[in-house]
Amino acid sequence: MQITTVLLGIFMVLNLLLAGIVVFLERRNVSATWAWLMVLFFIPVLGFILYIIFGQNLSRRRIFKWDKHEHTYLQRAVFAQMKLIEENRSEFRQPVIHEYKDLIYLHLNNNEALFTENNGLRIFTDGHEKFDALLSDIYSATEHIHLIYYIIRDDDLGRKISDALAAKARQGVEVRVLYDDSGSRYLSRRFKKQIEQAGGKIESFFPGKIPLINLRVNYRNHRKMAIIDSKIGYIGGFNIGNEYLGLNPKFGYWRDTHLRIEGEAVNNLQSRFMLDWNQASKVKISFKDYYYPTLAKQGEIGIQIVSSGPDSEWEQIKHGYIKMILSAKKYVYIQTPYLIPDESLLDALKIAAFSGVDVQIMIPNKPDHPFVYWATYSNAGQLLRAGVKIFTYENGFLHAKMIVVDGQIASVGTANIDVRSFRLNFEVNAFLYHSETAQKLVKIFAEDIQHSSELTPEKYQKRSIMIQTKESISRLLSPIL
């Protein structure tokens, strides 16, 4: 009994110390601070363990390191673009871009996201079409193939990808694959060995010390990108696995959005990959000129590749979303699997709706994470009261991360509308400045509405006491979900 009392006393002291760290030392969001304090005080022993697993803070660490020469070149290019905007001397090919130069300036200022306008792109909403195109591009590669995915599975699709990568590596093409150690925790040694034996390289991001166990649950690399010969780039929501082809009965048809980009924006995808790779691998990639070729004209689509992560003081993608929403004059259409915005983004959506902007948000009709789903449902209820229209996608599982404003600008990438994407994971989005592309995404949204049900205020009010209880618990935990 005495030993038990001593142990409990030690845990209580540790809890108090942790509470002090959370409040005074960690520069956290206030909502997240209160959520962790509740966990620590109400479940002392388990709360301590949960904090060790989930609560580490990366915000003061510089984990991605630029080549000094290349970073100086980037900074000069960024400052030059900012100066042109400040002096109203920018010569954009698309007149509509002049209306959104403040959004371009925002991403230049807080993310060093160069604006490029020499781009063409193709939009994918179906996994079969996306991976058919990616495999074709892999087999056509002559110089290098760089892939980064949060989830890679060693299933039928995964083996098609690994077979293609191994075949190209044997031909002398540089092959590098980066996967997240937590998202791809079950990736087999056979998969890795096939690529390595062919001459390719494969690394994991933030690996755990013990196989299949990674205590760093937060701070995962949620990016999904591919760069082929510095000429073609992919970015969006599809991971590599059979479920992304709609082959998992639990989810059914998998509805996602991915982009295939040709043009100068691929250079910025390349830089993002190289920074991530050099963090994970002991064999660094040199920022060589042949990774950044001068490209012929590909199109007139304006693009900024914007990254965010817990290593940054700023929530760059979230800031971009808010700026887009508050710039809307007619409508804002959003697709997201999770709807757990913080107060700033929630207020932006409400302000837009109260101002007469037609705000429509589409979410899945089924959960892949129960607490996250009920927190999403709770936030949907709040937004309904402000006049936002909510739709639940019924034709399978909606995983797309898309926002489009007034049929003029849009964003597609890996970031969900949730705290985890904005503060806890490493994400990347393409911000698109091109009315024709934005209107294509509007058309896709309209087609998806045909396979959706509207969640009206009347329907929401009829939810059961059990659902209301789940919502209340999930809402309290949402800052740390």
N, C-alpha and C positions, 0 to 999 in steps of 0.2 A: 504493500500500500504506500509506503514511504517513497519507494523508487518511482512509482506511478505519479505521485504528487510532484516529485522533483522534475520528472520528464515533462509533465504538463506545464510546470512553471517555466522550464526552459523554452518550450514551444510558445508560451505566452509572451516571453521576453523577445523571442525571435519575431513573433507577430508584430509587436510594438516597434521593433527595429525596422521591419519591412514597411510598416505603415509610415514611419518617418521617412524612409527612402522614397516611397511613392509620393508623399506630399511635398517634401522639401528638396529632394535631390533630383528626382526624375522630372523632366519638363514635359509633363503629359497634358493631354486634354482634360479639362475639369470633369467631364462626364465619366471618362475612363478612370480617373482618380477615385471618384466616389464609388464606382462599381467595384474597383479592387478593394477599397476600404471595407465595403460591405462583405465581400467574400472573405477577407482576412479576419474580420471580427465575428462574423456569424458562423463560420466553419473554420476554426483556428488551425487545426492540424492539416486538414485537407486543403484549406485555403493557402497555407504555406507551400504545399507541394504544387498546387495549381499555379501559383505565382512563379515558382522556379521554372515551370514548363512553359507557361504562356506569357509571363510578364516582363521578360527581358527587354531592355531598351537599347536600340541601335543608333539613336538619333545623333549621338556625338561622335560616331565612328566614320571615318572616311575609308570605305572599303573598295571603291572603284577608283583606279588611278590612271589618269591620262598620261600618255607620252608628252613630255614638257613642250617639245617643239610643236606637236600637233595641236595641243590645247591652246598654245599661243596663237596659232593660225586660226583656230575656231573662234577664239575670243575676238580677234580682229574682225573676222567676218560678221560675227554677231553685232559688235559695236557699229560696224559700217551700216548694217541693215537698220539698226535702231536709229542711227543718225538720219538716214534717209527718211524714215517715217516721221521723226521729230520735225524735220525741215520740210515735210510735205513734198518730197522729191521722188518718192517711190513710183516706179513705172510698172504697174501690174498689168499683165495681159488681159485679165478678166476684170471688167469695170466693177463688178460686184464686190471684189476684194477690198476696194477702197472703203467700203462701209464697215469692214471688220479689221482694219489695220490696228485697232487698239487690242484686239485679241491676239493678233500676230505679235505685237509689241510685248504683251504680257508673257507669252511663251519664250520670246527672246530674252526677256529681262530675268525671269525666275527659273529658266531651264536651259538656257543657251540652245534653244531649239531653232536651228536655221530654217528659214522659209525657202522652199524651192517651188518652182512653177513649171519646170520641164518634166512633167510626169503624165503617164497614162495608167489606168488601173481597171481591173475587173473585179466585180463583186460576186462572192460565193455565199449561198445560203444553204447549200446541201453538201454533206460530207463526201459523198461519192464524187461529185464534180470537183470539189476542192482537192481531194487526194489523188484523183486521176491527173489533174493538172500538175500537182506537186511532183508526182512520180515521173511524169513526162519531162519536167524541167530538170529533175535530178539526173535522169538518164542522158539528158542533152548537155550536162555540165562538162566543161573542158578544163577549168582552172581550180575552182574550190566550191565546196558546199558547206554552209554553216547553218546548223539547226539548233534551236533552243525551244524546249517544250516543258511545261509544268508537269504534264503526265505523258509518259510513254509506256505503253503496255506491250508485253511480249505475247501478242495474240496474232490473229491472221493479218490485220492491218500493220501491226508493228513489225511482223516478219517481212512483209512486202517492202516496208521502208528500209529495214536493216539489210535485206538482200540487195536492194538497189544501191545503198550506200557502200556496201562491201564491194560490189561489182565496180563502182566508180573508183574506189580507193585502189583496187588492184590495177586499174588503168593509169594510176599516177595522179588522179585528182585529189587535192587536199580535202579531207573530210573531217569535220569537227562536229561533235554532237554534245550539247550540254542539257542535262535534265535536272529537275529539282529532286533532291534526295527524299523529301517527304512525299511529294505528289507521285513520284515513280518508285515508291519504296519496294514494290514487288517486281521491279525490272530484273530479269534473270541475268545471271552471269553469262549464259550462252549468248544472249543478245549482245552484250558488251564485247565478249570475246570474238564474235564473228567480225565485228567492225575493226577491232584492234589487230587481229591476225591478218586482215586484208591491208593493213597499213593506215587505217583511220585512227582518230583519237576521240575518246569519249570521257566526259567528266561529269561529276555531280556537284550541285550547288549546295553549300552548307551541309556536308554529310554528317551523319551521326557517328558516334564512337562505336556503337553496337549495331550489328546487322538487324534491319527491320525496325529498329527503335531509334527515333530521333526526337530528343527532348525539346528541340527548337521548333515548336509548333508554329509560332509566328515567324515573320520575316522570311517567307518562302518566295522563290522566284516564280511568279505566276505568268511570266511572259511566254508568248507562243510566236516564234518568228522563224523564217527561213530566208537565207540569202544565197543566191546561186550566181556565181561568177561576177558578183558586184553589179549585175544587170537586172536581176529579178529579185523581188522581195515579197515575202508573205507576212501578214500580221492580222491577228483576229482572235476569235474565241475557240476554234477547234484545237483540241489536243489530239494525240495519236492513240487510238484504241477503237475496238469494234463498236462501242456504244456510240461513238461519234459518227458512225455510219447507220445508226438507228437499229443496231442488232442486239441491244439489251432490252429484254421484255419489260423490265422495271420502268424504263423511260419511254420506250417506243421511238417514234421518229424524233431525231435530234435536230432541232432548229437552231442554227447558229449563223454568225456572220463573219466572213473572213475576206481580206483583200489581197489581190495579187498586183503588186506595183512594179512598173518599169519606169526608170528615170532617176533623177538626181536624189530623190528621197531615199533610194536604196542605200546611198552612201551613209545616211544618218542611221538607218537600220544596222548597217555594217558596224558603225562606231558603237552602237549599243551592244551588239553581240560581242565585239572585241573587249569592251570593258567588263562584261559579265564573264567572259571566258578567262581573261587574265586574273580575275578575282579567284576563280575556281581551280585553275590549272597551274602547275609549277612550270610548264612549258608555255611561255608567254607568246602571244602573237605580236609581232612588230607592226607598227602603224606604217606600213609600206605603201608607196604610191600605187602599186598595182591593185591594192584593195579599194582604191578610189579613182577609178578611170573617169575620163571626160566622156560624157555620153552624148550621142546624137539626139536630136529633138524627138521626144516621145509623146508629148501632148501639152496641154495647157492647164492641168489640174494643180492647184496650189495645195501643198501639203507641209505640215510640220509634224515631226515625230517627237512626241513628248513622253518623257519617262518620269516616274515618281517612285518613291520608296521610303522606308523608315529611316534611312541614313540621311535624309534631307530634312531641313528645317521647314520647307514649304511643301504643301500638298498640291503639286503642280497640276495634275489631271483634274482634281476636284475644283481648283480655281478656274480651270478652263471651262468645266461644265457650268459653274455658276455664272461666269461671264457670258457664255452662250445663252443661258436661260434668261438672264436679265436683258439681253439685247433683243429678245424676240418681240416682234410687233404683231404677228398673226398666230403662230402656233409653235409648240414644242412637242415632238414625238420622241418617246424614250422606250427602249426595250432593254430589260435587265432581268437576270434570274433572281437577284436579291435586291430588295428595296429597303436599305437600312441607312439612310442619309443622316449626317449629323445635323445640328440645328441650323447651321449656315445654309446648307443645301436645301433642307426642308423649307426654310423661310424663303429662299429664292423661288422654289416651285410655287409656294403659296402666293407670294407677291405677284408672280407672273399670272397666276390664275385670277387673283383679285383684280388685276389690271385689265382683264378682258382677253388675255391670251388663251388660246385653246391648248391646254396642257393635257396630253394623253400619254399614259404609261401602261406598258404591257409587261406582265409578269407571268411565270408559269402557273399552271393549275395544280401542280403537285410538287412536293418537297424532295430535295436531295439531302437536305440537312434540316431536321424538324424544328429546332430552335430558331434557325435563320428564317425558315418559312413563316413561322408564326409572328416573328418580329416584322417581317415583310408585310404580312396581313394587317398588323396593327398600324403600321405607317400608312398603308393604303387607306385605312379608315380615317386617319387624320386628314389626308389629302382630299378624300371625298368631300369632307365638310368644307373645304376651301374651293370646291368646284372643279377639282381635277377629275378627269375621266380615267377609270382603271379598267383594264381588260385582262382577263386570264386566258392564256393560250391553251387550247384544248387538243391540238393535233400532235401530242407528244410532249417533249420537254423543250422549253425555250431557254437557251443559254447565250443568246446574242447580247452584246454590249454596244448599243448604238444610241446616238442622240442626233436628231436633225432639227434645224431651226429655220422656219420660213422658206424651206425649199432652196436655201442658199449655202448654208454651211452645215457640216456634220462632223461627227467623231465616231470612229470604229476602232476597237482595240481589245485589250484584255481586262480593263478595269470595270468592275461592277459598281453599282450605286450602293456602296456599303463602306463601313469604317475600315474593314479589313483591307480592301483595295486601296483606300485613300491613305492609310497610316501604317499598316502592318505588313503588306506584301510589296514586292517589286513588280511594277506594272509598266506597260507601254501602250500608247494610243496614237493613231494617226488622226490629226485634225485636218479636215478637208475643206478647202475653199473653192467650191465649184458648183454652180447652180444645177447643171445637168446631172452631176453625180448625186447631189443632195436630193433631187427630184426622183431619181431612181430608188433611193432609199425610202422616200415617201411612198412610192408605189408599192414597194415590198411591204411596208408597214400596213398599207391599206389591204393588201392581199392577205396578210396574217390576221387582220381583224375578221376576215371572213371565216377564220378557223378559231375564233375566240368568243368568249362570253363577257358581256359587260358586268362588272361588279357595281351595282347601283347602291346608293345609300340605303334603300329599302332592303335589299338582299343582305347587306352588311349588318343591319340592325337585327336581323333574324338569326344571327349566329348563336350557337348554344352557349350555356354557362361554361362548359368544358373548354370550348374554343376561346372564350373571353379570358379564362384563367391562364391558358397557354400563352395567349397574347401578353397578358400582364407580366408574367414571369420572363418571357423572352424580351419584352421591351426594357425591363430593368437590366438584363444582361447584354443588351445590344451594343453598348460601347466597347465590349471586349469580345464579342462573338467573332 
